[in-house]
Amino acid sequence: MSVLTLSSGFTFDYTNLYGDGKVTAKDLAAAAGQLREAHQSVMQMRSTGIVKGHLSKDGQPEKVLFTQLPYIQEGHINSPEGIERLQQFGGSLRYKVDTVVSFGIGGSFLGNKVLFDIHCGDFYNFKSAEERQGYPKLYFSGNNLDPRRTDELIGHICREAELKQGEPYRVTLIVISKSGSTLETMATFMVAYERLKQTPNLEVTVVAVTDPAEGTNETLLHKLAREQGWPMFSVADGVGGRFSIFSEVGLITAACIGFDIDEFLAGAQAMDKACQTDDFRHNPALLTAALKYLGAEKYGRDIEIFMPYGDYLKSVSEWYIQLLAESLGKRVNRDGQEVFYGRTPVAAVGTTDMHAQTQQHQDGKRNKIVQFIRVLEWDTDPVIPDLFPNTAKLAEIAGISLSQGMEAARQANAQALAGDCRFNATFTLPKLNAYHLGELLYLLALSVAYEGELANVDAFDQPGVETYKRILGPNLQKLKNKK
């Protein structure tokens, strides 16, 4: 067994990713110099924010500061005053605001959805205010231009306002955009804001999360918020959207639902400290990056299936898709050479996708790494009753808890894959809570920083995204000119 265990109980089991027929000790030894240099570069990023060759999309030098986020300190992005202000904002919503709608896309949606799913689940908005401890219902929009869902969400809120007796129905719109020109976010926000303002018995307020710069560098959304008198929170410089879950961009959702911000950041901080050793065998993020980098480069495993076991962890898969794709999918390396680097990420969820994707994982090309996530102890765990004792197949599973069945399925999946030289590994969270979620997400964020160094690509830019944006702008203008 090859397992790295942290003091918190968080584990990384890489037995099926390391050894004979997999990434070998010889492979790691040959990469020792690369691993050492990668760690030194990440340590430099921690202390200075400087990443070799990294420039903003405007071609200017730009610091990378996401490793600062777990530490609540004066002078940091997450200061004690900033966290207190977030918590006060969350408190101001309790028993006063009926519904919050969060408008954002990319990291401004995906990270926030993770916090909502883990803390709230599917049925949160059906609960009473008392069951929600006074926190408002919360919906997401702005992550697509989909006309049907946008219209249906607005219509649903308007109907709730019509049904409320006595006090007005109160809605807070949180619009998240660094620039204020994000098409999907601003378009759907404006559609919703107009309709809701026109709805009888409904009061609507707006909060902006945007670039805090003022003066000549003021963004469109900052200017709009200032002119309209909307409260503002910050999209910090040096923190790309895919890393922003640990900043006010993500934590504002945490504040709206009563998610434990302090514990979440404490888990991220503990993981950051665990990853400061230069011994890759005891550094979870460096070890993860090294095994996956070598698995791809030496053994052709250039697709990563991210497969947590548990429905409410599916959004973690979707968050990771952006993290891996934008960070490591790069045409050129930092020397300007075409390398077309990066694993293709695929979201999955166990056990659901054992009945959908596993046929490909097991019998398709040997070009995949399957990353499992498991939860050791669930807060609730129903036991399968012996309702039909005379039906042998159903009697066989009686007395087993749902989590036991799910884990048995995961183990069978991992064993079957390993038996056919199919690379896989498992992260285990002792419980599904804010602390261990912070550990997991931070490990994943830091692992792409390490892998960027190993592959010699900039893990913090996304030039490919700008290509379609240059085409989209003129296309939209043509549509407008036809009106």
C-alpha positions as CSV (number, residue, x, y, z in Angstrom):
1,M,0.0,0.0,0.0
2,S,1.2,3.5,-0.9
3,V,-0.7,6.0,1.3
4,L,0.1,9.5,2.5
5,T,-1.9,10.3,5.6
6,L,-2.1,13.8,7.2
7,S,-2.6,14.4,10.9
8,S,-6.2,15.4,10.2
9,G,-7.0,12.0,8.8
10,F,-7.0,13.1,5.2
11,T,-5.4,10.5,3.0
12,F,-4.0,10.1,-0.5
13,D,-3.9,6.5,-1.6
14,Y,-1.8,6.2,-4.7
15,T,-1.2,2.4,-4.6
16,N,-2.8,2.0,-8.1
17,L,-0.7,4.9,-9.5
18,Y,2.7,3.9,-8.3
19,G,4.8,0.8,-8.6
20,D,5.5,-1.9,-11.2
21,G,3.5,-1.3,-14.4
22,K,2.7,2.2,-13.2
23,V,4.8,5.3,-12.3
24,T,7.9,3.7,-10.8
25,A,10.4,4.7,-8.2
26,K,12.9,5.0,-11.0
27,D,10.7,7.5,-12.8
28,L,10.5,9.6,-9.7
29,A,14.2,9.4,-9.1
30,A,14.9,10.5,-12.7
31,A,12.6,13.5,-12.1
32,A,14.2,14.4,-8.8
33,G,15.8,17.6,-10.2
34,Q,12.5,18.7,-11.8
35,L,10.6,18.1,-8.5
36,R,13.2,20.0,-6.5
37,E,13.0,23.0,-8.9
38,A,9.2,22.9,-9.0
39,H,9.1,23.0,-5.2
40,Q,11.5,25.9,-5.1
41,S,9.5,27.8,-7.6
42,V,6.2,27.3,-5.6
43,M,8.0,28.4,-2.4
44,Q,9.1,31.5,-4.2
45,M,5.5,32.1,-5.4
46,R,4.4,31.8,-1.8
47,S,6.8,34.4,-0.5
48,T,6.8,36.9,-3.3
49,G,3.9,36.1,-5.6
50,I,6.3,35.9,-8.5
51,V,5.9,33.1,-11.1
52,K,8.5,32.8,-13.8
53,G,7.2,34.2,-17.1
54,H,3.7,34.9,-15.9
55,L,2.0,38.0,-17.4
56,S,-1.6,39.2,-17.2
57,K,-3.8,39.1,-20.3
58,D,-2.7,42.6,-21.0
59,G,0.9,41.5,-21.2
60,Q,2.0,43.1,-17.9
61,P,3.8,41.4,-15.0
62,E,1.3,40.0,-12.5
63,K,1.7,38.4,-9.1
64,V,0.0,35.1,-8.2
65,L,-1.4,35.4,-4.7
66,F,-3.8,32.5,-4.1
67,T,-1.4,30.8,-1.6
68,Q,-2.0,33.8,0.7
69,L,-5.8,33.2,0.9
70,P,-5.9,30.6,3.7
71,Y,-4.2,33.0,6.1
72,I,-6.4,35.7,7.7
73,Q,-4.0,38.4,8.5
74,E,-3.6,42.2,8.3
75,G,-2.3,43.2,4.9
76,H,-3.5,39.9,3.3
77,I,-6.3,39.6,0.8
78,N,-8.3,37.9,3.5
79,S,-7.9,40.3,6.4
80,P,-9.7,40.0,9.8
81,E,-11.8,43.1,8.9
82,G,-12.7,41.6,5.5
83,I,-13.8,38.3,7.0
84,E,-15.8,40.1,9.7
85,R,-17.5,42.2,7.0
86,L,-18.5,39.1,5.1
87,Q,-19.9,37.5,8.3
88,Q,-21.8,40.7,9.1
89,F,-23.2,40.7,5.6
90,G,-24.4,37.2,6.0
91,G,-26.0,38.1,9.4
92,S,-27.7,41.1,7.9
93,L,-29.7,38.7,5.6
94,R,-31.0,36.5,8.3
95,Y,-34.8,36.7,8.7
96,K,-34.8,39.8,6.5
97,V,-34.1,38.7,3.0
98,D,-36.2,36.0,1.4
99,T,-34.0,35.1,-1.6
100,V,-30.5,35.7,-2.9
101,V,-29.5,35.2,-6.5
102,S,-25.8,34.9,-7.3
103,F,-24.8,35.9,-10.8
104,G,-21.4,34.6,-11.9
105,I,-19.6,32.3,-14.4
106,G,-16.4,30.3,-14.3
107,G,-14.9,30.3,-10.9
108,S,-17.4,32.9,-9.8
109,F,-20.1,30.2,-10.2
110,L,-18.4,26.8,-9.9
111,G,-16.6,27.4,-6.6
112,N,-19.7,29.0,-5.1
113,K,-21.8,26.1,-6.2
114,V,-19.4,23.7,-4.4
115,L,-20.0,25.5,-1.1
116,F,-23.7,25.6,-1.6
117,D,-24.0,21.9,-2.5
118,I,-21.8,20.7,0.4
119,H,-23.5,22.8,3.0
120,C,-27.1,23.0,1.7
121,G,-27.8,20.1,-0.7
122,D,-30.6,19.9,-3.2
123,F,-33.6,20.6,-1.0
124,Y,-32.4,23.7,0.9
125,N,-34.6,26.1,-0.9
126,F,-37.7,24.0,0.0
127,K,-36.9,24.3,3.7
128,S,-38.6,26.9,6.0
129,A,-36.7,30.0,7.1
130,E,-36.4,28.4,10.6
131,E,-34.9,25.2,9.1
132,R,-32.4,27.4,7.2
133,Q,-31.6,29.3,10.5
134,G,-33.0,32.4,9.0
135,Y,-30.6,32.4,6.0
136,P,-32.3,33.2,2.6
137,K,-33.0,30.8,-0.2
138,L,-30.2,30.9,-2.8
139,Y,-30.2,30.4,-6.5
140,F,-27.5,30.7,-9.2
141,S,-27.7,32.5,-12.5
142,G,-25.3,34.3,-14.9
143,N,-23.5,31.1,-15.7
144,N,-25.2,30.8,-19.1
145,L,-27.3,32.9,-21.5
146,D,-30.0,30.2,-21.5
147,P,-33.3,32.1,-22.0
148,R,-35.6,29.4,-20.6
149,R,-33.9,28.9,-17.3
150,T,-33.3,32.6,-16.8
151,D,-37.0,33.4,-17.5
152,E,-38.2,30.5,-15.3
153,L,-36.0,31.6,-12.3
154,I,-37.3,35.1,-12.5
155,G,-40.9,33.9,-12.9
156,H,-40.5,31.6,-9.9
157,I,-39.3,34.5,-7.7
158,C,-42.1,36.8,-8.9
159,R,-44.7,34.2,-8.0
160,E,-43.2,33.8,-4.6
161,A,-43.5,37.5,-4.1
162,E,-47.2,37.4,-5.2
163,L,-47.9,34.7,-2.6
164,K,-46.2,36.4,0.3
165,Q,-48.6,38.1,2.7
166,G,-47.8,41.2,4.8
167,E,-44.2,42.4,4.3
168,P,-42.7,42.8,0.9
169,Y,-40.7,39.9,-0.6
170,R,-37.1,40.9,-0.4
171,V,-34.5,39.8,-2.9
172,T,-30.7,40.5,-3.0
173,L,-28.9,40.1,-6.3
174,I,-25.1,39.4,-6.0
175,V,-23.4,40.2,-9.3
176,I,-19.8,38.9,-9.5
177,S,-17.5,40.2,-12.3
178,K,-14.0,41.6,-12.1
179,S,-14.5,43.8,-15.1
180,G,-18.3,44.2,-15.2
181,S,-18.3,43.2,-18.9
182,T,-18.7,39.5,-18.5
183,L,-21.4,38.8,-21.1
184,E,-23.4,35.9,-19.4
185,T,-23.3,37.5,-15.9
186,M,-24.2,41.0,-16.8
187,A,-26.8,40.1,-19.4
188,T,-28.8,37.8,-17.1
189,F,-28.4,40.2,-14.2
190,M,-29.8,43.1,-16.2
191,V,-32.8,41.0,-17.4
192,A,-33.5,39.8,-13.8
193,Y,-33.0,43.3,-12.2
194,E,-35.4,44.9,-14.6
195,R,-38.2,42.3,-14.2
196,L,-37.8,42.1,-10.4
197,K,-37.9,45.9,-9.9
198,Q,-41.2,46.0,-11.8
199,T,-42.8,43.2,-9.7
200,P,-45.4,44.4,-7.1
201,N,-44.7,43.5,-3.4
202,L,-41.0,42.9,-4.2
203,E,-38.0,44.8,-3.0
204,V,-34.7,44.2,-4.7
205,T,-31.2,45.2,-3.6
206,V,-27.9,44.6,-5.4
207,V,-24.4,43.8,-4.1
208,A,-21.4,43.9,-6.5
209,V,-18.3,41.8,-6.2
210,T,-15.7,43.4,-8.5
211,D,-12.2,44.8,-8.9
212,P,-11.7,47.3,-6.0
213,A,-9.6,49.7,-8.1
214,E,-10.7,53.3,-8.2
215,G,-9.8,56.3,-10.3
216,T,-8.5,55.7,-13.8
217,N,-8.4,52.0,-13.3
218,E,-12.1,51.8,-12.1
219,T,-14.0,48.9,-13.8
220,L,-17.4,49.2,-15.4
221,L,-19.1,47.3,-12.5
222,H,-17.2,49.3,-9.8
223,K,-18.3,52.5,-11.4
224,L,-21.9,51.3,-11.7
225,A,-22.0,50.1,-8.1
226,R,-20.5,53.4,-6.9
227,E,-23.1,55.4,-8.8
228,Q,-26.0,53.2,-7.7
229,G,-24.9,53.0,-4.1
230,W,-24.6,49.2,-4.1
231,P,-22.4,47.6,-1.4
232,M,-19.2,46.1,-2.8
233,F,-16.9,43.2,-2.1
234,S,-13.6,42.5,-4.0
235,V,-12.3,40.4,-6.8
236,A,-8.7,40.5,-5.7
237,D,-5.8,41.1,-8.0
238,G,-3.5,38.1,-8.3
239,V,-6.2,35.5,-7.8
240,G,-7.6,34.0,-10.9
241,G,-11.2,32.9,-11.0
242,R,-10.4,29.2,-10.7
243,F,-8.7,29.9,-7.4
244,S,-11.2,32.4,-6.1
245,I,-13.3,30.1,-4.0
246,F,-11.0,31.0,-1.0
247,S,-11.5,34.7,-1.5
248,E,-14.5,37.1,-1.2
249,V,-15.7,35.8,-4.6
250,G,-16.5,32.4,-3.1
251,L,-16.8,33.3,0.6
252,I,-19.7,35.7,-0.1
253,T,-21.8,32.6,-0.9
254,A,-20.5,31.0,2.3
255,A,-21.7,34.1,4.2
256,C,-25.2,33.9,2.6
257,I,-25.8,30.3,3.8
258,G,-24.0,30.2,7.2
259,F,-21.1,28.0,5.9
260,D,-18.1,28.0,8.3
261,I,-15.6,30.3,6.6
262,D,-13.1,30.0,9.4
263,E,-13.0,26.2,9.3
264,F,-12.8,26.2,5.5
265,L,-9.8,28.5,5.5
266,A,-8.2,26.6,8.4
267,G,-8.4,23.4,6.3
268,A,-6.8,25.1,3.4
269,Q,-4.1,26.5,5.7
270,A,-3.3,23.1,7.2
271,M,-3.0,21.7,3.7
272,D,-0.7,24.6,2.6
273,K,1.6,23.9,5.6
274,A,1.6,20.2,4.8
275,C,2.8,21.0,1.3
276,Q,5.8,23.1,2.4
277,T,8.2,20.2,2.7
278,D,10.5,19.5,-0.2
279,D,10.2,15.8,0.4
280,F,7.6,14.9,-2.3
281,R,6.7,11.7,-0.5
282,H,5.2,13.8,2.3
283,N,4.0,16.7,0.2
284,P,0.4,15.8,-1.0
285,A,0.2,18.5,-3.8
286,L,3.7,17.8,-5.2
287,L,3.2,14.0,-5.0
288,T,-0.1,14.3,-6.8
289,A,1.3,16.6,-9.5
290,A,4.4,14.4,-10.0
291,L,2.5,11.1,-10.4
292,K,0.0,12.6,-12.8
293,Y,2.6,14.5,-14.8
294,L,4.7,11.4,-15.2
295,G,1.7,9.3,-15.9
296,A,0.8,11.6,-18.8
297,E,4.2,12.3,-20.2
298,K,5.7,8.8,-19.9
299,Y,2.7,6.5,-20.0
300,G,0.2,8.5,-22.1
301,R,-2.4,8.9,-19.4
302,D,-3.5,12.3,-20.7
303,I,-7.2,12.1,-19.7
304,E,-8.2,12.6,-16.0
305,I,-11.5,11.2,-14.8
306,F,-12.4,13.1,-11.6
307,M,-14.9,10.8,-9.8
308,P,-16.0,11.6,-6.3
309,Y,-18.4,9.1,-4.6
310,G,-21.4,11.2,-3.4
311,D,-24.0,13.3,-5.3
312,Y,-23.1,16.5,-3.6
313,L,-19.5,16.2,-4.6
314,K,-20.4,16.3,-8.3
315,S,-19.9,20.1,-8.3
316,V,-16.4,19.5,-7.0
317,S,-15.7,17.6,-10.2
318,E,-17.1,20.5,-12.2
319,W,-15.0,23.0,-10.3
320,Y,-11.9,20.8,-10.9
321,I,-12.6,20.6,-14.6
322,Q,-12.1,24.4,-14.9
323,L,-9.0,24.3,-12.6
324,L,-7.3,21.6,-14.6
325,A,-8.4,22.7,-18.1
326,E,-7.5,26.4,-17.8
327,S,-4.3,25.9,-15.7
328,L,-2.6,23.2,-17.7
329,G,-4.2,23.1,-21.2
330,K,-1.5,25.1,-22.9
331,R,-0.3,25.4,-26.5
332,V,3.2,26.7,-25.7
333,N,5.6,26.3,-22.8
334,R,7.3,29.3,-21.2
335,D,10.1,29.1,-23.7
336,G,7.6,29.7,-26.5
337,Q,7.8,26.2,-27.9
338,E,4.6,24.4,-29.0
339,V,3.9,21.6,-26.6
340,F,0.1,21.2,-26.6
341,Y,0.2,20.2,-22.9
342,G,-2.5,19.1,-20.5
343,R,-4.8,16.3,-19.5
344,T,-8.3,16.4,-20.7
345,P,-10.5,16.5,-17.6
346,V,-13.8,14.6,-17.4
347,A,-16.4,15.0,-14.6
348,A,-17.9,11.8,-13.2
349,V,-19.7,10.8,-10.0
350,G,-19.8,7.4,-8.3
351,T,-21.7,5.2,-8.2
352,T,-23.8,6.9,-11.0
353,D,-21.2,6.8,-13.7
354,M,-20.1,3.3,-13.0
355,H,-23.3,2.6,-15.0
356,A,-22.3,5.1,-17.7
357,Q,-18.6,5.8,-18.1
358,T,-16.9,2.8,-16.5
359,Q,-17.2,0.7,-19.6
360,Q,-14.9,3.2,-21.3
361,H,-12.6,3.5,-18.3
362,Q,-12.2,-0.3,-18.1
363,D,-12.1,-1.3,-21.8
364,G,-11.3,1.8,-23.7
365,K,-7.8,3.2,-24.5
366,R,-5.3,3.0,-21.6
367,N,-5.0,6.8,-21.6
368,K,-6.8,7.7,-18.4
369,I,-6.1,8.4,-14.8
370,V,-9.2,8.0,-12.6
371,Q,-9.1,10.2,-9.4
372,F,-11.6,8.9,-6.8
373,I,-12.8,10.9,-3.8
374,R,-14.4,9.1,-0.9
375,V,-15.9,10.3,2.4
376,L,-15.0,8.0,5.4
377,E,-17.9,8.9,7.7
378,W,-21.2,10.4,6.6
379,D,-23.5,12.4,8.9
380,T,-26.5,10.2,8.0
381,D,-26.3,6.7,6.8
382,P,-29.5,4.7,6.3
383,V,-29.3,0.9,6.5
384,I,-31.0,-1.1,3.8
385,P,-34.0,-2.9,5.4
386,D,-34.8,-6.6,4.9
387,L,-38.2,-5.9,3.4
388,F,-38.3,-8.9,1.0
389,P,-36.6,-11.8,2.8
390,N,-37.8,-14.3,0.3
391,T,-36.2,-12.5,-2.6
392,A,-32.6,-13.7,-2.5
393,K,-31.0,-10.8,-4.4
394,L,-32.6,-8.2,-2.2
395,A,-32.1,-10.1,1.0
396,E,-28.3,-10.2,0.2
397,I,-28.0,-6.4,0.5
398,A,-30.2,-6.1,3.6
399,G,-28.3,-4.8,6.7
400,I,-25.8,-2.9,4.7
401,S,-25.7,0.9,5.0
402,L,-25.8,3.0,1.9
403,S,-22.3,4.3,2.5
404,Q,-20.9,0.8,2.9
405,G,-22.5,-0.2,-0.4
406,M,-21.1,2.9,-2.1
407,E,-17.6,2.3,-0.7
408,A,-17.7,-1.4,-1.7
409,A,-18.6,-0.3,-5.3
410,R,-15.7,2.2,-5.3
411,Q,-13.3,-0.4,-4.1
412,A,-14.5,-2.8,-6.8
413,N,-14.1,-0.2,-9.4
414,A,-10.6,0.7,-8.3
415,Q,-9.6,-3.0,-8.1
416,A,-11.0,-3.8,-11.5
417,L,-9.1,-0.9,-13.1
418,A,-5.8,-1.7,-11.3
419,G,-6.1,-5.3,-12.4
420,D,-6.0,-4.2,-16.1
421,C,-3.2,-1.6,-15.6
422,R,-5.6,1.3,-15.4
423,F,-4.2,4.1,-13.3
424,N,-6.3,5.4,-10.4
425,A,-5.9,7.0,-7.0
426,T,-8.1,8.0,-4.1
427,F,-8.4,11.0,-1.8
428,T,-10.2,10.2,1.5
429,L,-12.0,12.9,3.5
430,P,-12.7,11.8,7.1
431,K,-16.0,13.7,7.0
432,L,-17.7,16.0,4.5
433,N,-17.3,19.3,6.3
434,A,-15.9,22.7,5.8
435,Y,-12.4,21.9,7.1
436,H,-11.8,18.8,5.0
437,L,-13.3,20.4,2.0
438,G,-10.8,23.2,2.4
439,E,-8.0,20.7,2.5
440,L,-9.1,18.9,-0.7
441,L,-9.8,22.0,-2.8
442,Y,-6.5,23.7,-1.7
443,L,-4.5,20.5,-2.5
444,L,-6.0,20.5,-6.0
445,A,-5.3,24.2,-6.5
446,L,-1.7,23.8,-5.4
447,S,-1.2,20.6,-7.4
448,V,-1.8,22.5,-10.7
449,A,0.8,25.1,-9.7
450,Y,3.3,22.3,-9.1
451,E,2.4,20.6,-12.4
452,G,2.8,23.8,-14.3
453,E,6.4,24.0,-13.1
454,L,7.1,20.4,-14.0
455,A,5.7,20.9,-17.5
456,N,7.2,24.4,-17.8
457,V,3.9,26.0,-18.7
458,D,2.2,29.0,-17.2
459,A,-0.5,27.6,-14.9
460,F,-2.0,31.0,-14.3
461,D,-2.9,32.4,-17.7
462,Q,-5.6,31.4,-20.2
463,P,-4.8,32.8,-23.6
464,G,-6.9,30.3,-25.4
465,V,-10.1,31.9,-23.9
466,E,-9.2,35.2,-25.4
467,T,-9.4,33.8,-28.9
468,Y,-13.1,33.2,-29.0
469,K,-13.7,36.5,-27.1
470,R,-12.1,38.4,-30.0
471,I,-14.5,36.8,-32.4
472,L,-17.6,37.1,-30.1
473,G,-17.4,40.8,-29.6
474,P,-17.8,41.8,-33.3
475,N,-20.5,39.1,-33.8
476,L,-22.6,40.6,-31.0
477,Q,-22.1,44.1,-32.5
478,K,-23.4,42.7,-35.9
479,L,-26.5,41.4,-34.1
480,K,-27.1,44.8,-32.5
481,N,-26.6,46.6,-35.8
482,K,-29.4,44.5,-37.4
483,K,-32.0,45.7,-34.9
